């Protein structure tokens, strides 16, 4: 592998405005992406993902059989039908609801075609020599046994014809023994997580408990899951993901991907009409790489002028390879210890229980965690999906401690 120095990491400041349902423009100039067609904003209504009904019972617990399928989806009337991958063939997948301490079993079924919807980079670890269409589902933030955690090397193909080294079983068992939370399920296959999630393999997993019920929060039609994503589209209305090779780099370096179009619950720049009352929004950042800073602001009338108006535009600061794709060959110094100053506390939004934390460029983050009753193999990784697919993921083993 060629020695290369990554000059900076990308921090993209993005914003979401939720009021009459508007959002900031994505005005990043992307060196690797073609621009999407011009799409009129706020012409479609934001849908709310439906709750998936169990397919039956298994060993006394609710049981789901959830296929991953290729299908057609309308992101915007101008785009027409777009080919996607989705759980139950939908974008996003249906919401799975569970209750604390009530087991739930899921059989995730790979029913996808033999060729990937997006370009596969075979130079990435885990991609070369393995089937191009492989999947494994991970419920992000859920305390699960290792065999049901969706390890990247527990992938499988259609009809389980081929499986990864850490594949154990077809039916996953979720104990749901933790406090209520807004979680999500998504693909986690080694080397192609970024592609499978971008194609559409994601959905909400909402865990409820009695404490949440006693809070008397808005529910029913007034509890709204909001999945924020970004995508780029071709002139033909299909999903675009760059596949340009970077000269002189082997294996390839995967830069972060930032789409130029906001997608909310599967619709481009939608609107959402609300009543003058309290709502509960469960907001999830499901982008591959983009950081989102939600904001609320008031607007007058029906026309929302956001480009250079009341809300500042969004700019891309750079990529992993610099301001543009311009890698520089260099030799890294040996690893040494340096005193760089006093520790800084977490930012206000980083307080509390976290399953994902921000690690800023040039910093070391210390994490204290508690390991529960489950033992076995798990992984820790960067949740910028392009980073995850390019070696920023490592396994660890949880063992039984001394009594």
C-alpha angles and dihedrals in degrees: 000000000000114000109245135170118223103220098201144343121243123253109180116191109215132166141206121203114201114185116094080004108273132142140199120271118255101230101166117137104225117204093199101041135074114227119260119244115272107273126191112238130231096016096119129059117241108247123217113229111249121240113251116236115221116256091224141294131307121187089343095307132104109271130206130188104198119185123203105221142170113244146151121268133180110223092170134358091242092055096051118198116356123195111239141164115235145162103262083004091286134124108246105014122246117277116261113213122200137170127228114269092007112115121231127191125205131185107201108205124201104216096157128131119263095254124065119247091225135041112281119214105216093191092072119099110266095018102079114082095007128101112276094228108053128137143186125174125226124189102219113228097006119128101232139160114265093250090056099038096092099243113201090241093049091079124139138192132224113313087003087277090150128020138185126254094264099043109130111164145355099231117061120211119211117192095190091207097153134085119284115282147159104255134163137211123221142155118282106180114153113258097004106053091114091053098044093049091044089052088057111272099142140096144156124279108191118193115197131195141177094260091059090047092055091055089071093220121174110283141175111027089359095060106080126183110209119196111195118202139153127223141172121217135204123234086260090058098252127131113271123211120169120247101175113141120231110230117241097012120112121202095027124255112233111214121203114273121226117184118214095222129068115230119191119186088341098310130105114243094334130185126228122199116212137188121240094264142084120298133185113223117193099200120195128183103218097166120129094234112343122117112215127203108196117215136181122217138163124245130192120222129349100295115082113195105197105152103100090334131098093340123052117244124249122252131191110233095198144291135261088272099050133271088328135000097297108128119194123212111230141148119247119230118242113272111267135167119252131180105233104173143284120325117265121220122240117277115257093261090051095062122106130032111340136182092183127036133183115251109195122211114277095015137112117221121204116205129194115200140167121229114212131204097300119099131187139065123341136156137231120200150150111280093215090104096215089054091047091054091048100062100284090124130083134179126237133188124227111209134183110271129219116288 
